[in-house]
Amino acid sequence: MNDCKFYGNIAQAPSHGQTNSDLAYCNFSIGVRNIRKKKKYNDKSTFVDFVVYGPAAEYMKNAGQGDEILIADSEVEVVTWEDKQTGKKNKRYRFLVHRFILAKDKDRAMEYSTDFNSEPEEVANPFGQGV
């Protein structure tokens, strides 16, 4: 079973684009903490990468401007690519979002949440140059 749930703050403004078949996508990260521990001054957040496709990506373009609380229902996926300049093979883990809620606009976010039956599409380098 590949079912992951996260609650955290959007760490930076999301980046947007289109797949080769013109489907909108949105990459973003959220900062999460271990909820089983008591919050301490020196606790550090873990930053987790996400991608969302279709109408939900369009929604995130306007809604996810950083420092907002997001609840995500997702699955982990491994993304691999080869650096065209160095030939180095890269691997990174990210989470494909099925449903999400932005705490400030939970009713509208659910309206645009993605469908469990949607299929992700490949993007040339989903993490930008030099990552």
C-alpha positions as CSV (number, residue, x, y, z in Angstrom):
1,M,0.0,0.0,0.0
2,N,1.4,3.4,-1.0
3,D,-0.7,5.9,0.9
4,C,1.0,8.9,2.6
5,K,-0.6,11.8,4.4
6,F,1.1,15.1,5.3
7,Y,0.2,18.2,7.2
8,G,2.5,21.2,7.0
9,N,3.3,24.7,5.7
10,I,4.0,25.4,2.1
11,A,7.7,26.2,2.2
12,Q,8.0,28.2,-1.0
13,A,5.9,29.5,-3.9
14,P,5.0,26.6,-6.1
15,S,6.5,26.3,-9.6
16,H,4.2,25.5,-12.6
17,G,4.4,24.1,-16.0
18,Q,2.8,22.0,-18.7
19,T,3.6,18.4,-19.6
20,N,4.3,17.4,-23.3
21,S,0.6,16.6,-23.7
22,D,-0.4,20.1,-22.3
23,L,-1.5,18.9,-18.8
24,A,-0.8,21.4,-16.1
25,Y,1.4,20.4,-13.2
26,C,2.6,22.2,-10.1
27,N,5.7,21.3,-7.9
28,F,5.9,22.5,-4.4
29,S,7.4,21.6,-1.0
30,I,6.0,21.6,2.5
31,G,7.7,21.7,5.8
32,V,6.6,19.0,8.2
33,R,7.6,18.0,11.8
34,N,7.2,14.8,13.7
35,I,3.9,15.2,15.6
36,R,4.8,12.5,18.1
37,K,7.5,14.7,19.7
38,K,6.8,17.8,21.8
39,K,7.8,20.9,19.9
40,K,11.1,22.2,21.1
41,Y,12.9,25.4,20.1
42,N,15.6,23.5,18.2
43,D,13.3,21.2,16.3
44,K,13.9,21.3,12.5
45,S,11.4,20.8,9.8
46,T,11.8,18.2,7.1
47,F,11.0,19.5,3.6
48,V,9.0,17.2,1.4
49,D,8.5,17.6,-2.4
50,F,5.1,17.2,-4.0
51,V,3.6,17.3,-7.5
52,V,-0.1,17.8,-8.5
53,Y,-1.6,17.6,-12.0
54,G,-4.6,18.9,-13.9
55,P,-7.2,21.3,-12.4
56,A,-5.6,21.0,-8.9
57,A,-2.3,22.3,-10.4
58,E,-4.2,25.3,-11.8
59,Y,-5.8,25.9,-8.4
60,M,-2.4,25.8,-6.7
61,K,-1.0,28.4,-9.2
62,N,-3.2,31.0,-7.5
63,A,-3.7,29.6,-4.0
64,G,-0.4,28.2,-2.9
65,Q,1.7,31.4,-2.4
66,G,3.8,30.0,0.5
67,D,3.4,30.0,4.3
68,E,0.0,28.3,4.0
69,I,-1.1,25.2,5.8
70,L,-1.7,22.2,3.5
71,I,-3.1,18.8,4.2
72,A,-2.2,16.3,1.5
73,D,-3.2,12.7,0.7
74,S,-0.6,11.3,-1.6
75,E,1.6,8.4,-2.8
76,V,5.4,8.3,-2.9
77,E,7.1,8.0,-6.3
78,V,10.7,7.8,-7.4
79,V,11.8,10.2,-10.2
80,T,15.0,9.6,-12.1
81,W,16.7,11.7,-14.7
82,E,20.1,12.1,-16.3
83,D,21.9,15.4,-16.2
84,K,22.4,16.3,-19.9
85,Q,25.7,18.2,-19.1
86,T,27.4,15.7,-16.9
87,G,25.6,12.4,-17.7
88,K,25.1,11.8,-14.0
89,K,22.0,9.8,-13.1
90,N,19.9,11.4,-10.5
91,K,17.1,10.0,-8.3
92,R,14.7,11.9,-6.0
93,Y,11.6,11.0,-4.0
94,R,8.5,13.1,-4.3
95,F,4.8,12.6,-3.5
96,L,2.0,12.6,-6.1
97,V,-0.9,14.4,-4.5
98,H,-4.3,12.8,-4.9
99,R,-6.3,15.2,-2.7
100,F,-5.3,18.3,-0.7
101,I,-6.8,20.9,1.5
102,L,-5.5,24.4,2.0
103,A,-6.6,25.4,5.5
104,K,-7.7,28.9,4.5
105,D,-10.0,27.6,1.7
106,K,-10.8,24.0,2.4
107,D,-14.2,23.9,0.6
108,R,-12.8,25.2,-2.7
109,A,-9.6,23.1,-2.5
110,M,-11.6,19.9,-2.2
111,E,-13.7,20.9,-5.3
112,Y,-10.4,20.9,-7.3
113,S,-8.7,17.9,-5.7
114,T,-7.4,15.3,-8.2
115,D,-9.1,12.0,-8.9
116,F,-7.6,8.8,-7.6
117,N,-7.8,7.3,-11.1
118,S,-5.7,10.1,-12.7
119,E,-2.4,9.1,-14.3
120,P,0.7,11.2,-13.8
121,E,2.7,12.1,-16.8
122,E,6.5,12.5,-17.2
123,V,8.1,15.9,-17.3
124,A,11.6,16.3,-18.7
125,N,13.2,17.6,-15.5
126,P,10.5,18.3,-12.9
127,F,12.9,19.9,-10.4
128,G,14.5,22.5,-12.6
129,Q,18.1,23.0,-13.7
130,G,20.9,21.9,-11.5
131,V,18.9,20.0,-9.0
